[in-house]
Amino acid sequence: MGITGAAGLLAAWETGLAEAPAGRALLLHRTARPDVDAAVLPVLPVGEREADLFALRRALFGDRMQVRLEC
């Protein structure tokens, strides 16, 4: 896991401000998996990518998600 604190998340956010949505998504994935070559990340299976991003979210914000739905 690349970042585990607010400062690292803010730095990644600021780096991605000028990127298109796909570029920001790839930046977050690189942040979650700094051990994987950047050229490999776009071809990983969707499930693996989602697991990496949820692991990053869990490391930064904990296990619980605040969710609100209106019916």
Secondary structure by P-SEA (a helix, b strand, c coil): cccccaaaaaaaaaaaccccaaaaaaaaaaaacccccccccccccaaaaaaaaaaaaaacccccccccccc
